[in-house]
């Protein structure tokens, strides 16, 4: 049976094994996704598990403004966590997908 949760002690022990460059990369990654909306937005797109349009994401991330969602999606795309696909249609259509699959199996 695969464990889906780690204890803080296990996490701290693992962190002690990281090289300086790995530690720096880890800290940068965590700081980029730890803002108010990023994790929630990524979880919505990952849970749906199909391309989503902006308005559908906004429906699922309660309380987020259009401006904040736009900023969040741009940052996640820049960091390679979300893929944005633009369709040459009138009106233009844009879909977002997660670039990885959640791998927490019980």
MIDREN-897906 format. One record per atom (N, C-alpha, C, O): residue number from 1; residue in one letter; atom name; x negated, y, z. Coordinates in steps of 0.05 Angstrom, whole numbers, plus 5000, padded with zeros to 4 digits. Layout:
# residues N
  resi  resn  name    c1    c2    c3
   NUM     A    CA     X     Y     Z
...
//
This chain:
# residues 106
  resi  resn  name    c1    c2    c3
     1     X     N  4983  4976  5000
     1     X    CA  5000  5000  5000
     1     X     C  4982  5025  5000
     1     X     O  4964  5027  5017
     2     X     N  4987  5043  4982
     2     X    CA  4971  5067  4979
     2     X     C  4981  5089  4998
     2     X     O  5005  5094  4999
     3     X     N  4963  5101  5013
     3     X    CA  4970  5123  5030
     3     X     C  4976  5148  5014
     3     X     O  4961  5155  4995
     4     X     N  4997  5162  5021
     4     X    CA  5003  5187  5007
     4     X     C  4996  5212  5023
     4     X     O  4996  5234  5012
     5     X     N  4989  5208  5048
     5     X    CA  4981  5231  5064
     5     X     C  4954  5226  5078
     5     X     O  4949  5204  5086
     6     X     N  4939  5247  5080
     6     X    CA  4913  5245  5094
     6     X     C  4915  5261  5120
     6     X     O  4930  5281  5122
     7     X     N  4900  5252  5140
     7     X    CA  4899  5267  5165
     7     X     C  4880  5290  5162
     7     X     O  4863  5290  5144
     8     X     N  4882  5310  5179
     8     X    CA  4864  5333  5178
     8     X     C  4835  5324  5183
     8     X     O  4817  5335  5172
     9     X     N  4832  5303  5200
     9     X    CA  4805  5293  5205
     9     X     C  4793  5282  5179
     9     X     O  4769  5286  5174
    10     X     N  4809  5267  5164
    10     X    CA  4799  5255  5139
    10     X     C  4792  5277  5119
    10     X     O  4772  5275  5104
    11     X     N  4808  5297  5118
    11     X    CA  4803  5320  5100
    11     X     C  4777  5334  5108
    11     X     O  4761  5340  5091
    12     X     N  4775  5340  5133
    12     X    CA  4750  5354  5143
    12     X     C  4726  5337  5138
    12     X     O  4705  5348  5130
    13     X     N  4728  5311  5142
    13     X    CA  4705  5293  5136
    13     X     C  4697  5294  5107
    13     X     O  4673  5295  5100
    14     X     N  4717  5293  5090
    14     X    CA  4712  5295  5061
    14     X     C  4699  5321  5053
    14     X     O  4679  5322  5038
    15     X     N  4709  5343  5065
    15     X    CA  4698  5370  5058
    15     X     C  4669  5372  5066
    15     X     O  4653  5386  5053
    16     X     N  4661  5358  5087
    16     X    CA  4633  5359  5095
    16     X     C  4614  5345  5075
    16     X     O  4590  5350  5075
    17     X     N  4625  5328  5057
    17     X    CA  4609  5314  5037
    17     X     C  4605  5330  5012
    17     X     O  4589  5322  4995
    18     X     N  4619  5353  5009
    18     X    CA  4618  5368  4984
    18     X     C  4591  5383  4982
    18     X     O  4581  5394  5002
    19     X     N  4580  5383  4958
    19     X    CA  4556  5399  4953
    19     X     C  4565  5429  4953
    19     X     O  4589  5435  4952
    20     X     N  4546  5447  4954
    20     X    CA  4552  5476  4955
    20     X     C  4569  5485  4931
    20     X     O  4588  5500  4934
    21     X     N  4562  5475  4907
    21     X    CA  4577  5483  4883
    21     X     C  4605  5471  4884
    21     X     O  4624  5485  4876
    22     X     N  4608  5447  4893
    22     X    CA  4634  5434  4895
    22     X     C  4652  5449  4916
    22     X     O  4675  5453  4911
    23     X     N  4639  5457  4938
    23     X    CA  4654  5472  4958
    23     X     C  4663  5499  4947
    23     X     O  4686  5507  4952
    24     X     N  4646  5512  4933
    24     X    CA  4653  5538  4921
    24     X     C  4677  5535  4901
    24     X     O  4695  5551  4901
    25     X     N  4675  5515  4884
    25     X    CA  4696  5510  4865
    25     X     C  4722  5503  4879
    25     X     O  4743  5513  4871
    26     X     N  4721  5487  4899
    26     X    CA  4745  5479  4914
    26     X     C  4758  5504  4927
    26     X     O  4782  5507  4925
    27     X     N  4742  5521  4939
    27     X    CA  4752  5545  4951
    27     X     C  4765  5563  4931
    27     X     O  4786  5575  4936
    28     X     N  4753  5566  4907
    28     X    CA  4764  5583  4886
    28     X     C  4791  5572  4876
    28     X     O  4810  5587  4872
    29     X     N  4792  5546  4872
    29     X    CA  4817  5533  4863
    29     X     C  4840  5537  4883
    29     X     O  4862  5544  4876
    30     X     N  4834  5532  4908
    30     X    CA  4854  5535  4929
    30     X     C  4864  5564  4931
    30     X     O  4888  5569  4933
    31     X     N  4846  5583  4929
    31     X    CA  4854  5611  4931
    31     X     C  4871  5620  4907
    31     X     O  4888  5637  4910
    32     X     N  4865  5608  4884
    32     X    CA  4881  5616  4860
    32     X     C  4909  5606  4861
    32     X     O  4928  5619  4851
    33     X     N  4914  5582  4873
    33     X    CA  4941  5571  4873
    33     X     C  4956  5576  4899
    33     X     O  4979  5567  4902
    34     X     N  4943  5589  4918
    34     X    CA  4956  5592  4944
    34     X     C  4972  5618  4948
    34     X     O  4980  5624  4970
    35     X     N  4977  5632  4926
    35     X    CA  4994  5656  4929
    35     X     C  5023  5647  4933
    35     X     O  5029  5623  4932
    36     X     N  5040  5666  4938
    36     X    CA  5067  5660  4946
    36     X     C  5083  5642  4926
    36     X     O  5099  5626  4935
    37     X     N  5079  5645  4900
    37     X    CA  5096  5632  4881
    37     X     C  5083  5610  4865
    37     X     O  5098  5594  4853
    38     X     N  5058  5607  4864
    38     X    CA  5044  5588  4846
    38     X     C  5052  5559  4851
    38     X     O  5059  5545  4833
    39     X     N  5049  5550  4876
    39     X    CA  5055  5522  4882
    39     X     C  5084  5515  4877
    39     X     O  5090  5494  4866
    40     X     N  5102  5533  4884
    40     X    CA  5130  5529  4880
    40     X     C  5136  5527  4850
    40     X     O  5151  5509  4841
    41     X     N  5125  5545  4834
    41     X    CA  5129  5545  4805
    41     X     C  5118  5519  4793
    41     X     O  5132  5507  4776
    42     X     N  5094  5512  4801
    42     X    CA  5082  5487  4790
    42     X     C  5099  5462  4798
    42     X     O  5103  5445  4781
    43     X     N  5109  5462  4822
    43     X    CA  5125  5438  4830
    43     X     C  5151  5437  4815
    43     X     O  5160  5415  4808
    44     X     N  5164  5460  4809
    44     X    CA  5188  5460  4793
    44     X     C  5183  5449  4765
    44     X     O  5198  5431  4755
    45     X     N  5162  5459  4752
    45     X    CA  5156  5450  4725
    45     X     C  5148  5421  4724
    45     X     O  5155  5406  4706
    46     X     N  5133  5412  4745
    46     X    CA  5125  5384  4746
    46     X     C  5148  5365  4752
    46     X     O  5150  5344  4740
    47     X     N  5166  5373  4770
    47     X    CA  5189  5356  4777
    47     X     C  5208  5352  4754
    47     X     O  5219  5330  4751
    48     X     N  5213  5373  4739
    48     X    CA  5231  5370  4716
    48     X     C  5219  5351  4695
    48     X     O  5233  5337  4681
    49     X     N  5192  5352  4692
    49     X    CA  5177  5333  4675
    49     X     C  5185  5335  4646
    49     X     O  5185  5315  4631
    50     X     N  5192  5359  4637
    50     X    CA  5197  5364  4609
    50     X     C  5193  5394  4604
    50     X     O  5193  5410  4624
    51     X     N  5188  5402  4580
    51     X    CA  5183  5431  4575
    51     X     C  5206  5448  4585
    51     X     O  5230  5441  4582
    52     X     N  5199  5470  4597
    52     X    CA  5220  5488  4609
    52     X     C  5217  5516  4598
    52     X     O  5195  5526  4593
    53     X     N  5239  5529  4594
    53     X    CA  5239  5557  4586
    53     X     C  5238  5574  4610
    53     X     O  5245  5566  4632
    54     X     N  5229  5599  4606
    54     X    CA  5226  5618  4627
    54     X     C  5251  5621  4645
    54     X     O  5249  5619  4669
    55     X     N  5274  5624  4633
    55     X    CA  5298  5629  4648
    55     X     C  5305  5604  4665
    55     X     O  5316  5607  4687
    56     X     N  5300  5581  4656
    56     X    CA  5306  5556  4671
    56     X     C  5287  5555  4695
    56     X     O  5295  5546  4717
    57     X     N  5262  5562  4692
    57     X    CA  5243  5562  4714
    57     X     C  5253  5582  4735
    57     X     O  5253  5577  4759
    58     X     N  5261  5605  4725
    58     X    CA  5270  5627  4743
    58     X     C  5294  5618  4760
    58     X     O  5297  5626  4783
    59     X     N  5312  5602  4748
    59     X    CA  5335  5592  4762
    59     X     C  5327  5574  4785
    59     X     O  5340  5573  4806
    60     X     N  5305  5559  4782
    60     X    CA  5297  5540  4802
    60     X     C  5279  5551  4824
    60     X     O  5277  5540  4846
    61     X     N  5265  5573  4818
    61     X    CA  5247  5586  4837
    61     X     C  5263  5609  4849
    61     X     O  5261  5632  4841
    62     X     N  5279  5603  4870
    62     X    CA  5297  5623  4881
    62     X     C  5282  5647  4894
    62     X     O  5262  5643  4908
    63     X     N  5292  5670  4888
    63     X    CA  5281  5694  4900
    63     X     C  5258  5708  4885
    63     X     O  5250  5730  4892
    64     X     N  5248  5695  4864
    64     X    CA  5226  5706  4849
    64     X     C  5237  5726  4829
    64     X     O  5258  5722  4816
    65     X     N  5223  5748  4826
    65     X    CA  5231  5768  4806
    65     X     C  5219  5760  4778
    65     X     O  5201  5744  4776
    66     X     N  5230  5772  4758
    66     X    CA  5221  5767  4730
    66     X     C  5191  5775  4728
    66     X     O  5175  5760  4716
    67     X     N  5184  5797  4740
    67     X    CA  5156  5807  4739
    67     X     C  5138  5787  4753
    67     X     O  5116  5781  4743
    68     X     N  5145  5778  4777
    68     X    CA  5128  5759  4792
    68     X     C  5126  5732  4778
    68     X     O  5104  5720  4777
    69     X     N  5148  5723  4766
    69     X    CA  5146  5697  4751
    69     X     C  5128  5700  4727
    69     X     O  5112  5682  4721
    70     X     N  5130  5722  4712
    70     X    CA  5113  5727  4689
    70     X     C  5084  5727  4698
    70     X     O  5067  5714  4685
    71     X     N  5077  5741  4719
    71     X    CA  5050  5742  4729
    71     X     C  5040  5715  4738
    71     X     O  5018  5707  4733
    72     X     N  5057  5700  4752
    72     X    CA  5050  5673  4762
    72     X     C  5045  5655  4739
    72     X     O  5025  5640  4739
    73     X     N  5063  5654  4719
    73     X    CA  5059  5636  4696
    73     X     C  5034  5644  4680
    73     X     O  5020  5626  4670
    74     X     N  5028  5669  4677
    74     X    CA  5004  5677  4663
    74     X     C  4979  5668  4678
    74     X     O  4960  5658  4665
    75     X     N  4979  5671  4704
    75     X    CA  4956  5661  4720
    75     X     C  4953  5631  4719
    75     X     O  4930  5621  4716
    76     X     N  4975  5616  4721
    76     X    CA  4973  5587  4719
    76     X     C  4964  5578  4692
    76     X     O  4949  5558  4689
    77     X     N  4973  5592  4671
    77     X    CA  4964  5585  4644
    77     X     C  4934  5591  4641
    77     X     O  4919  5575  4630
    78     X     N  4925  5614  4651
    78     X    CA  4897  5622  4650
    78     X     C  4879  5601  4664
    78     X     O  4857  5595  4655
    79     X     N  4889  5590  4686
    79     X    CA  4874  5571  4701
    79     X     C  4877  5542  4691
    79     X     O  4866  5524  4702
    80     X     N  4893  5539  4670
    80     X    CA  4896  5513  4658
    80     X     C  4915  5494  4672
    80     X     O  4914  5470  4668
    81     X     N  4932  5505  4689
    81     X    CA  4951  5488  4704
    81     X     C  4978  5486  4691
    81     X     O  4993  5467  4695
    82     X     N  4985  5505  4674
    82     X    CA  5010  5506  4659
    82     X     C  5002  5511  4629
    82     X     O  4984  5526  4623
    83     X     N  5017  5497  4612
    83     X    CA  5013  5502  4583
    83     X     C  5037  5517  4572
    83     X     O  5060  5511  4578
    84     X     N  5031  5537  4557
    84     X    CA  5052  5554  4545
    84     X     C  5052  5550  4515
    84     X     O  5032  5552  4501
    85     X     N  5076  5542  4504
    85     X    CA  5078  5537  4475
    85     X     C  5099  5557  4464
    85     X     O  5122  5558  4473
    86     X     N  5090  5572  4444
    86     X    CA  5108  5592  4431
    86     X     C  5117  5580  4404
    86     X     O  5101  5570  4388
    87     X     N  5143  5582  4399
    87     X    CA  5154  5572  4375
    87     X     C  5161  5596  4357
    87     X     O  5172  5616  4366
    88     X     N  5153  5594  4331
    88     X    CA  5157  5616  4312
    88     X     C  5186  5615  4303
    88     X     O  5192  5606  4280
    89     X     N  5204  5625  4319
    89     X    CA  5232  5626  4313
    89     X     C  5243  5654  4319
    89     X     O  5229  5670  4331
    90     X     N  5267  5659  4310
    90     X    CA  5280  5684  4316
    90     X     C  5306  5677  4330
    90     X     O  5323  5665  4319
    91     X     N  5308  5686  4355
    91     X    CA  5289  5699  4372
    91     X     C  5267  5679  4380
    91     X     O  5271  5655  4380
    92     X     N  5243  5689  4388
    92     X    CA  5221  5672  4396
    92     X     C  5229  5654  4420
    92     X     O  5243  5663  4438
    93     X     N  5219  5630  4419
    93     X    CA  5224  5611  4441
    93     X     C  5197  5604  4453
    93     X     O  5178  5598  4439
    94     X     N  5195  5604  4480
    94     X    CA  5171  5597  4494
    94     X     C  5178  5575  4514
    94     X     O  5198  5577  4528
    95     X     N  5161  5554  4515
    95     X    CA  5166  5533  4534
    95     X     C  5140  5528  4550
    95     X     O  5118  5532  4540
    96     X     N  5144  5521  4576
    96     X    CA  5122  5516  4594
    96     X     C  5122  5487  4603
    96     X     O  5143  5476  4608
    97     X     N  5098  5475  4605
    97     X    CA  5096  5448  4616
    97     X     C  5072  5447  4635
    97     X     O  5054  5463  4633
    98     X     N  5073  5428  4653
    98     X    CA  5051  5424  4672
    98     X     C  5029  5410  4657
    98     X     O  5035  5393  4639
    99     X     N  5004  5415  4663
    99     X    CA  4982  5402  4649
    99     X     C  4972  5377  4662
    99     X     O  4953  5365  4653
   100     X     N  4984  5370  4685
   100     X    CA  4976  5345  4699
   100     X     C  5001  5333  4710
   100     X     O  5022  5345  4712
   101     X     N  4999  5308  4719
   101     X    CA  5021  5294  4732
   101     X     C  5015  5291  4761
   101     X     O  4993  5285  4769
   102     X     N  5035  5295  4778
   102     X    CA  5032  5291  4806
   102     X     C  5026  5262  4811
   102     X     O  5040  5245  4799
   103     X     N  5008  5255  4827
   103     X    CA  5000  5227  4831
   103     X     C  5003  5219  4861
   103     X     O  4984  5208  4872
   104     X     N  5025  5225  4873
   104     X    CA  5030  5217  4900
   104     X     C  5050  5194  4900
   104     X     O  5074  5199  4902
   105     X     N  5040  5170  4899
   105     X    CA  5058  5147  4901
   105     X     C  5056  5135  4928
   105     X     O  5035  5135  4941
   106     X     N  5079  5125  4937
   106     X    CA  5079  5113  4964
   106     X     C  5073  5084  4963
   106     X     O  5073  5071  4984
//
